[in-house]
Amino acid sequence: MIRAAILDDYQDVALKLADWSALGKDVEIKVFTQPFAGEAEAIKALQGFAIVVGMRERTPFPRRVIEALPDLKLLITTGAKNNAFDIKAAAERGVTVCGTGATGNPTTGIVFGLMLELTRHIGFENARMKAGEPWQVTIGRDLEGQRLGIVGLGKLGQRVAKIGQAFGMKVAAWSQNLTPEKAAEAGVDYMSREELFAQSDFISIHLVLSDRSRGLINADDLGRMNKTSYLINTARAPIVDQAALLRVLQDKKIAGAGLDVFEVEPLPVDHPYRKLDNVVITPHLGYVSEQNYRKYFPDIVEDIRAFLDGKPVRVISP
């Protein structure tokens, strides 16, 4: 019997959100609900598994991990690509890599949830009322009329722009490849990098992590932001200089930040972000929606069945 590992199923829902009977008795499935402490633990735990299913980038599969798993034949990622999987190394080892579909734009909701918590303090005031406090203590700030600066005007950036406009926000954008003409086509203003950071009330990042974008948002950019401005990052933490961001937050050089992504995930319990009152943090909820999961797991079943039948689908090539 072929052994399959489903990794990082934090909510323990993988076997509930798809019909796994299509695999019959051909596959023995083991679900891992806790993250591995590191590569060594992952390598030890995954010995003997021919099929490994990863949830996005929660468990990376660089070359050294792939090469340490001699029984691995099929590696699956949720979504159509995964920057934490070494696709070339997998191909060299004869490991097939497959992806899944996705649905909706769940990250968009997290962007505005973070913005609303930072400005209207909904969760904070809810916790106070549940604790028996008599009434409100905060003064909220309306999103209407505020400038939303978007770094990266791709599919997700454009979606965020439209919702920002629905809130009555003034929306502008910048990225390395963006032109005034492309910005105009998307219905937003174009600003230079310097203007965007200096004049926006909110900066929201929507870039793919790459060698080009790693560390792109630096101390100079953060230094141009106003004391009343907020940074929202639901993309990837390394796009922003984390040491510089921590400094401006600790020194209150900006109003605050809403962060759904971190350099180390899960976020260490002693990380300074957990203690700052001007930071709203969420545990990488961007893609974690019921609709998305109900697409991921049935597609995973299809990937496994097709691979076993010798006709793999949704193959990701180097």
C-alpha positions in Angstrom: 0.0 0.0 0.0 1.2 3.5 -0.9 1.6 5.9 2.0 0.5 9.5 1.7 1.2 12.3 4.2 -1.0 15.4 4.4 1.0 18.1 6.1 0.1 21.2 8.2 -3.6 20.5 8.5 -3.9 22.9 11.4 -7.7 22.7 11.6 -7.8 18.9 11.1 -10.3 19.3 8.2 -8.5 17.7 5.2 -10.4 14.4 5.4 -13.7 16.1 6.0 -13.6 18.6 3.0 -13.3 16.0 0.2 -14.4 12.5 -0.7 -11.3 10.4 -0.3 -13.0 7.1 -1.3 -11.8 7.5 -4.9 -8.4 6.4 -3.6 -9.9 3.1 -2.3 -7.5 0.9 -0.5 -4.6 1.9 -2.6 -3.4 4.7 -0.3 -2.8 4.8 3.5 -3.2 8.4 4.6 -1.6 10.1 7.6 -2.5 13.6 8.6 -0.1 15.9 10.3 -1.9 18.7 12.2 1.1 20.3 13.8 4.0 22.1 12.0 7.5 20.4 12.0 10.1 22.1 14.2 12.5 22.2 11.3 13.9 20.4 8.3 15.4 17.5 10.3 12.1 16.7 11.9 10.3 16.9 8.6 12.8 14.5 6.9 12.6 12.0 9.8 8.8 12.1 9.9 8.3 11.7 6.1 10.5 8.7 5.5 8.6 6.0 3.7 5.9 8.3 2.2 5.6 8.1 -1.6 3.1 11.0 -1.6 3.3 14.2 0.3 0.7 16.9 0.3 1.8 20.4 1.3 -0.4 23.3 2.4 1.0 26.3 0.5 4.4 27.2 1.9 3.9 26.0 5.5 6.5 23.3 5.0 9.2 24.1 2.5 10.7 21.5 0.2 14.1 22.7 -0.8 16.6 20.4 -2.6 18.1 19.1 0.6 14.7 17.9 1.9 13.7 16.3 -1.4 17.0 14.5 -1.7 16.6 13.1 1.8 13.3 11.5 1.0 14.2 8.5 -1.3 10.6 7.1 -1.4 9.0 10.3 -2.5 7.3 10.0 -5.9 4.5 12.7 -5.8 4.6 16.1 -4.2 1.4 18.2 -4.2 1.0 21.8 -3.3 -2.3 23.6 -2.8 -2.5 26.3 -5.5 -1.0 26.4 -8.9 2.6 27.2 -7.8 4.8 27.2 -4.7 7.9 29.2 -4.2 9.0 27.0 -1.3 9.1 23.9 -3.4 12.3 23.3 -5.5 10.5 22.1 -8.6 13.8 21.5 -10.5 15.3 19.3 -7.7 12.1 17.3 -7.7 12.2 16.8 -11.4 15.9 15.7 -11.2 14.9 13.1 -8.6 11.9 11.8 -10.7 9.4 13.3 -8.3 6.2 14.6 -10.0 4.9 17.9 -8.6 1.2 18.8 -8.9 -0.9 21.7 -7.9 -4.6 22.5 -7.3 -7.0 25.1 -8.2 -8.2 27.9 -5.9 -11.3 30.0 -5.6 -12.2 33.6 -4.8 -9.9 36.2 -3.4 -9.8 35.4 0.4 -6.7 37.6 1.0 -8.7 40.7 0.0 -11.0 40.3 3.0 -8.0 40.0 5.3 -6.5 43.2 3.9 -9.6 45.2 4.9 -10.1 43.3 8.1 -6.7 44.4 9.2 -7.4 48.0 8.1 -10.7 48.1 10.0 -9.2 46.6 13.1 -6.4 49.2 13.1 -8.8 52.1 12.5 -12.1 51.1 14.1 -10.8 48.7 16.8 -13.7 46.2 16.4 -12.0 43.2 17.9 -10.5 45.3 20.7 -13.8 46.8 21.7 -15.5 43.4 21.4 -13.0 41.9 23.8 -13.5 44.8 26.3 -17.3 44.4 26.2 -17.0 40.6 26.7 -14.7 41.3 29.7 -17.4 43.4 31.3 -16.1 46.9 30.5 -19.0 49.4 30.4 -18.6 51.1 27.0 -16.2 52.4 24.3 -12.8 54.0 24.9 -11.5 54.3 21.3 -12.1 56.9 18.6 -12.2 55.3 15.2 -10.9 56.6 11.9 -13.1 56.3 8.8 -11.5 54.8 5.6 -13.5 57.1 3.4 -11.4 59.9 2.1 -8.1 58.2 3.0 -5.4 57.5 0.5 -4.7 53.8 -0.1 -1.3 53.2 -1.7 -0.9 49.8 -3.4 2.5 48.3 -4.1 1.9 45.8 -6.9 -1.1 46.3 -9.1 -1.6 42.7 -10.3 -4.8 40.7 -10.0 -5.0 40.9 -6.2 -3.8 44.5 -6.1 -6.5 45.6 -8.6 -9.1 43.7 -6.5 -8.0 45.6 -3.4 -8.1 48.8 -5.3 -11.7 48.3 -6.3 -12.8 47.5 -2.8 -10.8 50.5 -1.5 -12.7 52.7 -3.9 -16.0 51.2 -2.7 -15.0 52.4 0.8 -14.6 55.9 -0.7 -10.8 55.8 -0.6 -8.5 57.5 -3.0 -6.4 54.8 -4.5 -2.9 55.1 -6.0 -0.3 52.5 -7.0 3.4 51.9 -7.7 5.6 49.0 -8.6 8.8 48.4 -10.5 7.0 47.6 -13.7 3.9 49.8 -13.3 3.4 52.6 -15.8 1.0 55.5 -15.6 -0.9 54.0 -18.5 -1.4 50.6 -16.8 -2.5 52.4 -13.6 -5.1 54.4 -15.6 -6.4 51.3 -17.2 -7.0 49.9 -13.7 -8.8 53.1 -12.7 -6.2 54.2 -10.1 -3.7 57.0 -9.9 0.0 56.4 -10.6 2.5 57.7 -8.1 6.3 57.5 -7.9 7.7 55.3 -5.1 8.6 58.3 -3.0 5.2 59.9 -3.5 3.3 56.8 -2.6 5.0 56.2 0.7 5.0 59.9 1.6 1.3 60.7 0.7 -0.6 57.5 1.5 -2.6 56.9 4.7 -2.3 53.1 4.1 0.3 51.1 2.2 -0.8 47.7 1.1 1.7 45.3 -0.4 0.7 42.9 -3.2 3.8 41.5 -4.8 5.1 38.0 -5.3 8.2 37.2 -3.3 11.2 36.9 -5.6 14.9 37.9 -5.7 13.7 41.2 -7.1 11.2 42.0 -4.4 13.0 40.6 -1.4 13.8 43.5 0.9 12.2 45.9 -1.7 10.4 48.0 1.0 13.3 49.4 3.0 14.1 51.8 5.8 14.0 54.8 3.4 10.4 53.9 2.3 9.2 53.4 5.8 10.9 56.6 6.8 8.8 58.5 4.3 5.6 57.4 5.8 3.6 59.7 8.1 3.1 59.2 11.8 -0.6 58.7 11.0 0.0 56.0 8.3 -0.4 52.3 8.4 1.4 49.4 6.6 -0.5 46.3 5.6 1.3 43.2 4.5 -0.6 40.1 3.4 1.9 39.2 0.7 5.2 37.9 2.1 7.2 39.2 5.1 10.7 39.3 3.4 9.4 41.9 0.9 9.7 44.4 3.8 12.9 45.0 5.7 11.7 43.4 9.0 14.3 45.1 11.2 13.4 48.5 9.8 9.7 47.8 10.2 10.1 46.8 13.8 12.1 49.9 14.6 9.5 52.3 13.1 6.7 50.5 15.0 8.6 50.5 18.3 9.5 54.1 17.9 5.9 54.9 16.7 7.2 56.6 13.6 4.1 55.2 11.8 0.6 54.7 13.3 0.8 50.9 13.0 0.8 47.8 10.9 -1.5 45.0 10.0 0.5 41.8 9.3 -0.6 38.4 8.1 2.8 37.1 7.1 6.1 36.7 9.0 9.7 35.6 8.3 9.3 32.6 10.6 5.9 30.9 10.6 4.4 30.0 13.0 5.4 33.3 14.6 7.7 32.6 17.7 5.8 33.2 20.9 8.4 35.7 22.1 8.4 37.8 19.0 8.2 41.6 19.6 5.2 41.9 17.3 3.1 40.1 19.9 3.6 42.8 22.4 3.2 46.0 20.3 -0.2 47.7 20.8 0.1 49.4 17.3 0.3 46.1 15.4 -2.6 43.8 14.5 -1.3 40.3 13.7 -3.1 37.3 12.2 -1.6 33.8 11.6 -1.3 33.8 7.8 -5.1 33.6 7.2 -4.9 35.1 3.7 -5.7 31.9 1.7 -7.5 30.1 4.6 -11.2 30.2 3.7 -13.8 27.4 3.6 -14.3 28.0 -0.2 -10.6 27.7 -0.9 -10.2 24.6 1.2 -13.3 23.0 -0.5 -11.4 23.5 -3.8 -8.0 22.4 -2.6 -8.8 19.0 -1.1 -11.0 17.6 -3.8 -8.3 18.6 -6.3 -5.7 16.8 -4.2 -7.8 13.6 -4.3 -7.9 14.0 -8.1 -4.2 14.6 -8.3 -3.4 11.4 -6.3 -5.9 9.3 -8.3 -4.6 10.5 -11.6 -1.0 9.9 -10.6 -1.8 6.4 -9.5 -3.5 5.8 -12.8 -0.5 7.0 -14.7 -2.1 10.1 -16.0 -1.0 13.0 -13.7 -2.9 16.2 -13.9 -2.1 19.8 -13.0 1.6 19.0 -13.2 4.0 21.8 -12.3 7.2 21.8 -14.4 10.5 23.5 -13.7 
